[in-house]
Protein backbone atom coordinates (compact mmCIF):
# COMPACT_ATOMS: atom_id res chain seq x y z
CA UNK A 1 0.00 0.00 0.00
CA UNK A 2 1.33 3.46 -0.91
CA UNK A 3 1.52 5.97 1.94
CA UNK A 4 0.18 9.48 1.36
CA UNK A 5 3.64 11.05 0.88
CA UNK A 6 4.35 8.73 -2.05
CA UNK A 7 0.91 8.84 -3.66
CA UNK A 8 1.18 10.49 -7.10
CA UNK A 9 -1.31 13.37 -7.10
CA UNK A 10 0.27 16.32 -8.94
CA UNK A 11 0.51 16.73 -12.69
CA UNK A 12 3.68 18.33 -14.03
CA UNK A 13 2.31 21.89 -14.12
CA UNK A 14 1.16 21.81 -10.50
CA UNK A 15 4.34 20.04 -9.39
CA UNK A 16 6.46 22.67 -11.15
CA UNK A 17 4.51 25.46 -9.49
CA UNK A 18 4.81 23.84 -6.05
CA UNK A 19 8.53 23.29 -6.59
CA UNK A 20 9.04 26.82 -7.93
CA UNK A 21 10.52 25.71 -11.24
CA UNK A 22 9.50 25.53 -14.89
CA UNK A 23 7.95 22.23 -16.11
CA UNK A 24 10.89 21.85 -18.51
CA UNK A 25 13.20 21.83 -15.48
CA UNK A 26 11.26 18.86 -14.12
CA UNK A 27 11.74 17.05 -17.42
CA UNK A 28 15.49 17.74 -17.27
CA UNK A 29 15.63 16.52 -13.66
CA UNK A 30 13.83 13.35 -14.74
CA UNK A 31 16.30 12.80 -17.61
CA UNK A 32 19.19 13.17 -15.17
CA UNK A 33 17.59 10.75 -12.71
CA UNK A 34 17.05 13.34 -9.98
CA UNK A 35 13.34 12.62 -9.76
CA UNK A 36 11.23 9.77 -11.11
CA UNK A 37 7.56 10.66 -11.35
CA UNK A 38 5.07 7.89 -11.74
CA UNK A 39 3.16 7.63 -15.00
CA UNK A 40 -0.52 7.18 -15.69
CA UNK A 41 -1.73 4.69 -18.28
CA UNK A 42 -1.77 7.66 -20.69
CA UNK A 43 1.91 8.35 -19.86
CA UNK A 44 1.17 11.57 -17.90
CA UNK A 45 3.80 12.38 -15.28
CA UNK A 46 2.38 12.36 -11.76
CA UNK A 47 4.36 13.67 -8.80
CA UNK A 48 3.95 12.84 -5.11
CA UNK A 49 4.55 15.01 -2.09
CA UNK A 50 7.81 13.11 -1.58
CA UNK A 51 8.81 14.17 -5.11
CA UNK A 52 7.93 17.80 -4.30
CA UNK A 53 10.04 17.62 -1.13
CA UNK A 54 12.94 16.16 -3.14
CA UNK A 55 12.58 18.96 -5.68
CA UNK A 56 12.72 21.52 -2.87
CA UNK A 57 16.00 19.97 -1.70
CA UNK A 58 17.35 20.05 -5.26
CA UNK A 59 16.39 23.73 -5.55
CA UNK A 60 18.05 24.50 -2.23
CA UNK A 61 21.28 22.78 -3.27
CA UNK A 62 21.40 24.38 -6.72
CA UNK A 63 20.68 27.82 -5.24
CA UNK A 64 23.75 27.29 -3.04
CA UNK A 65 25.81 26.91 -6.23
CA UNK A 66 26.01 23.11 -6.39
CA UNK A 67 25.80 21.79 -9.94
CA UNK A 68 23.49 18.92 -10.91
CA UNK A 69 26.32 16.34 -10.78
CA UNK A 70 26.98 17.40 -7.19
CA UNK A 71 23.27 17.29 -6.40
CA UNK A 72 23.06 13.74 -7.78
CA UNK A 73 25.99 12.69 -5.57
CA UNK A 74 24.53 14.39 -2.49
CA UNK A 75 21.13 12.77 -3.01
CA UNK A 76 22.79 9.37 -3.52
CA UNK A 77 24.75 9.76 -0.29
CA UNK A 78 21.62 10.97 1.53
CA UNK A 79 19.77 7.86 0.32
CA UNK A 80 22.57 5.64 1.55
CA UNK A 81 22.59 7.43 4.90
CA UNK A 82 18.82 6.98 5.21
CA UNK A 83 19.24 3.25 4.46
CA UNK A 84 21.91 2.96 7.16
CA UNK A 85 19.72 4.82 9.64
CA UNK A 86 16.92 2.33 8.95
CA UNK A 87 19.33 -0.60 9.39
CA UNK A 88 20.62 0.90 12.63
CA UNK A 89 17.09 1.37 13.98
CA UNK A 90 16.30 -2.25 13.11
CA UNK A 91 19.46 -3.43 14.86
CA UNK A 92 18.63 -1.37 17.96
CA UNK A 93 15.19 -2.99 18.09
CA UNK A 94 16.74 -6.45 17.78
CA UNK A 95 19.28 -5.69 20.53
CA UNK A 96 16.47 -4.49 22.84
CA UNK A 97 14.45 -7.66 22.15
CA UNK A 98 17.52 -9.81 22.80
CA UNK A 99 18.33 -7.91 26.00
CA UNK A 100 14.74 -8.43 27.17
CA UNK A 101 15.00 -12.14 26.37
CA UNK A 102 18.32 -12.44 28.23
CA UNK A 103 16.80 -10.70 31.24
CA UNK A 104 13.81 -13.07 31.09
CA UNK A 105 16.10 -16.11 30.95
CA UNK A 106 18.28 -14.81 33.79
CA UNK A 107 15.18 -14.20 35.91
CA UNK A 108 13.89 -17.68 35.10
CA UNK A 109 17.29 -19.15 36.04
CA UNK A 110 17.28 -17.25 39.34
CA UNK A 111 13.78 -18.46 40.17
CA UNK A 112 14.73 -22.02 39.24
CA UNK A 113 17.80 -21.83 41.50
CA UNK A 114 15.70 -20.53 44.40
CA UNK A 115 13.07 -23.24 43.93
CA UNK A 116 15.76 -25.91 43.71
CA UNK A 117 17.38 -24.59 46.90
CA UNK A 118 14.02 -24.63 48.68
CA UNK A 119 13.24 -28.17 47.51
CA UNK A 120 16.67 -29.37 48.66
CA UNK A 121 16.19 -27.65 52.00
CA UNK A 122 12.80 -29.31 52.47
CA UNK A 123 14.28 -32.72 51.63
CA UNK A 124 16.79 -32.31 54.44
CA UNK A 125 14.09 -31.74 57.05
CA UNK A 126 13.38 -34.70 59.39
C-alpha positions, 0 to 999 in steps of 0.5 A: 500500500502506498503511503500518502507522501508517495501517492502520485497526485500532482501533474507536471504543471502543478508540481512545477509550481509547487517546486518553484521551477519551470515544467521543462526543469522537471523534465530535465531533472527526470532525464538526469535521474534526480526525480522519477515521477510515476506515470498514468496509463496515458503516460502523464507524469504524476508527482507525489509530495515526496517528489515535491520535497525532493525537488525543494531539496534540489532547488536549495542545493542548486541555489547554493551553487552546487551543480546537478552532478553534485546534487546527484551525488549528495542525493545518492549519499543521503539515500545511503545514509537513510538506508543505514539509519533504517538498518541501525534502527532495526538493529537497535530494536533487535538488541532491545528484544535480545536484552529483554529475552536475556533478562527473562532467561536470567530471571527464570534461572534465578527463580529455578535456582531458588526453587531448587534450593528450597526443595533441597532444604525441604528434603533435608528436614526430618 
